[in-house]
Amino acid sequence: MTPAGGALAAHVPRAAPARATPPPPVIRRPGLCEYEPTWRAMQRFTGERDAATPDEIWFLEHPPVFTLGLNASRAHLIAPGEIPVVQVDRGGQVTYHGPGQLVVYPLVDLTRVRLGIRAYVSALERAVIELAGEFGILAEGRRDAPGVYVSGRKLASVGVRVRRGASYHGLALNVALDLEPFARINPCGFRGLEMTQLAQLGGPRSVAECAEALEPHLLRALGYPASDS
């Protein structure tokens, strides 16, 4: 297991002043990371960054954990059992993270990429919808409930925080995980909401493969220049 207090908690690099076209972000793939140290690392990065700091995108997985949004109701925790519960500073209600789920944390200067909060959330959703389309999966967003859905079942959840004009937290895409813990909560505050995952829909079973495939869609949706790789 890779703790998030190491490379992800390193000092924030400085760079040349921001340009009109945002430079490509730093991509990090730290593997399986404990949730709370990763959250604290995101907070530190966001608190220390300045207008010249390059954006970063972290692709990773978490051990089993339920997370509650800042104003979430604990009534949506039905039977968490042995799985830890962490209340954090993102929007939204309760969700579950576990191995086999791709978690993506874009640490983005929203002013630099010229996105408001609603447009930013839509960009995250659009990247997942485009990825699903690569595998012949028809996915869509919902105006009344952020995230990505396939035939009414939730494929990906989105929850963000914006501080000093910069985003952290992000999205969680179900790839190939044990979905049982979602039955212990009202996912995202919706009673009876069913979850789905790429592996059940004919998509890939590998989180690493999904991260690699999602990256160009995400860069394009957020307005970064195309990767040279």
C-alpha positions in Angstrom: 0.0 0.0 0.0 1.4 3.4 -0.9 0.8 6.1 1.8 -0.2 9.5 0.5 2.1 11.3 2.9 5.2 10.7 0.7 5.4 11.9 -2.8 2.0 13.4 -2.8 2.8 15.5 0.2 6.0 16.9 -1.2 6.6 20.7 -1.4 4.7 22.5 -4.1 6.9 23.3 -7.1 7.1 26.8 -8.6 7.1 27.5 -12.3 6.9 30.3 -14.8 3.9 32.6 -14.7 0.7 31.2 -16.1 0.0 31.5 -19.8 -3.2 32.2 -21.6 -3.3 28.5 -22.7 -2.8 26.4 -19.5 0.3 24.2 -19.5 -0.2 20.4 -19.3 -0.7 19.3 -15.7 1.6 17.0 -13.8 0.2 13.5 -13.8 0.7 11.3 -10.8 -0.2 7.6 -10.3 0.7 6.7 -6.7 -1.3 3.4 -6.6 -3.3 2.3 -3.6 -3.4 5.2 -1.0 -5.0 5.6 2.4 -7.8 8.1 2.1 -7.2 10.6 4.9 -3.5 11.3 4.2 -4.4 11.8 0.5 -7.1 14.2 1.4 -4.7 16.1 3.7 -2.1 16.2 0.9 -4.7 17.7 -1.5 -5.5 20.4 1.1 -1.8 21.2 1.6 -1.2 21.4 -2.1 -4.2 23.7 -2.6 -3.3 25.9 0.4 0.3 26.4 -0.7 -0.1 26.8 -4.5 0.1 30.1 -6.2 -0.7 31.4 -9.7 2.5 29.9 -11.1 2.1 26.4 -9.7 1.4 23.7 -12.3 -1.9 21.9 -12.0 -1.7 18.2 -11.1 -4.0 15.2 -11.7 -3.8 12.2 -9.4 -5.0 8.8 -10.6 -5.2 6.3 -7.7 -7.3 3.8 -5.6 -8.3 3.8 -2.0 -8.7 1.0 0.5 -12.4 0.6 1.6 -13.8 3.8 3.1 -17.0 5.7 3.2 -16.8 9.5 2.9 -19.3 12.1 3.9 -19.5 15.5 2.3 -19.2 18.7 4.4 -23.0 19.0 5.0 -23.9 15.4 4.5 -26.5 13.6 6.7 -25.4 10.6 8.6 -28.9 9.2 8.1 -27.6 8.0 4.7 -25.2 5.7 6.5 -27.3 2.6 6.9 -24.9 -0.1 8.1 -21.2 0.9 7.6 -20.0 -2.1 9.7 -16.2 -2.4 9.8 -15.6 0.1 7.0 -14.3 3.4 8.3 -16.2 6.6 7.8 -14.5 9.9 7.1 -16.3 13.3 7.0 -14.5 15.6 4.5 -14.8 19.1 3.0 -16.2 18.2 -0.4 -19.8 18.8 -1.6 -22.3 16.0 -1.8 -23.5 13.3 0.5 -22.0 9.8 1.2 -20.1 7.6 -1.2 -17.9 4.5 -1.0 -14.3 4.0 -2.3 -12.5 0.7 -2.5 -10.0 -1.2 -4.6 -11.1 -1.7 -8.2 -12.4 1.9 -8.3 -10.5 4.6 -10.2 -10.3 7.8 -8.2 -9.2 10.9 -10.0 -8.2 14.1 -8.1 -7.7 17.1 -10.5 -5.9 19.9 -8.6 -6.8 22.6 -11.0 -6.6 26.4 -11.1 -10.1 27.0 -12.4 -9.3 30.6 -13.3 -6.4 29.5 -15.5 -8.5 27.0 -17.4 -11.4 29.4 -17.5 -14.0 27.2 -16.0 -16.8 27.9 -13.5 -17.7 25.3 -11.0 -20.7 23.9 -12.9 -18.7 23.8 -16.2 -15.9 22.1 -14.3 -18.2 19.4 -13.0 -19.7 18.9 -16.4 -16.2 18.6 -17.9 -15.4 15.7 -15.4 -18.6 14.0 -16.3 -18.0 14.5 -20.1 -14.6 12.8 -19.8 -16.1 9.7 -18.3 -19.0 9.7 -20.8 -16.5 9.8 -23.7 -14.4 7.0 -22.1 -17.5 4.8 -21.7 -18.3 5.5 -25.4 -14.9 4.0 -26.4 -16.2 0.6 -25.1 -19.7 1.0 -26.7 -21.3 2.0 -23.4 -24.0 4.7 -23.6 -23.5 6.9 -20.5 -25.0 10.2 -19.5 -25.0 13.0 -16.9 -28.0 14.2 -14.9 -28.7 17.8 -14.2 -30.4 17.0 -10.9 -27.7 14.7 -9.6 -24.0 15.1 -10.5 -22.3 12.0 -11.8 -22.4 9.6 -14.7 -25.2 7.1 -15.3 -25.9 4.1 -17.5 -29.6 3.1 -17.8 -30.3 4.8 -14.5 -27.5 3.1 -12.6 -24.5 5.2 -11.4 -21.2 4.5 -12.9 -19.2 7.5 -11.6 -19.6 9.9 -8.7 -18.4 13.5 -8.6 -17.7 15.6 -5.5 -15.5 18.7 -5.5 -14.2 21.5 -3.3 -13.0 24.9 -4.7 -10.7 27.0 -2.5 -9.0 30.1 -3.5 -10.1 29.5 -7.1 -8.5 26.0 -7.2 -10.2 22.6 -7.1 -9.6 19.4 -5.2 -11.4 16.2 -4.6 -12.8 15.0 -7.9 -14.4 11.8 -9.3 -14.7 8.1 -8.6 -15.2 5.7 -11.5 -16.3 2.2 -10.8 -14.2 -0.2 -12.8 -14.2 -3.7 -11.2 -14.9 -3.6 -7.5 -17.1 -5.2 -4.9 -20.3 -3.2 -5.1 -21.8 -4.7 -1.9 -20.7 -1.8 0.4 -22.9 0.6 -1.6 -25.9 -1.3 -0.2 -24.8 -0.1 3.3 -25.5 3.5 2.4 -27.9 5.7 0.3 -25.3 6.4 -2.4 -25.0 10.2 -2.9 -28.0 10.6 -0.7 -30.4 8.7 -2.9 -32.3 5.8 -1.4 -32.3 2.7 -3.6 -29.8 4.1 -6.2 -28.2 1.2 -7.9 -24.5 1.3 -8.9 -22.8 -0.3 -11.9 -19.2 -0.6 -13.2 -17.3 -0.9 -16.4 -16.5 -4.6 -15.9 -20.2 -5.4 -15.9 -20.9 -3.3 -19.0 -18.3 -4.8 -21.3 -15.5 -2.4 -20.4 -12.1 -3.0 -19.0 -11.4 -4.6 -15.6 -8.1 -2.9 -15.0 -7.9 0.4 -13.1 -4.5 1.2 -14.6 -5.9 0.7 -18.1 -8.9 2.9 -17.3 -6.6 5.6 -16.0 -4.5 5.6 -19.1 -7.6 5.6 -21.3 -9.4 8.4 -19.3 -6.4 10.7 -19.3 -6.7 12.2 -22.8 -10.4 12.7 -22.4 -9.9 14.5 -19.2 -7.2 16.7 -20.5 -9.3 17.7 -23.5 -12.4 18.3 -21.4 -10.4 20.6 -19.0 -8.9 22.6 -21.9 -5.3 21.5 -21.6 -3.2 21.1 -24.8 -3.0 17.5 -26.2 -0.4 15.3 -24.6 2.7 14.5 -26.7 2.7 10.9 -25.5 
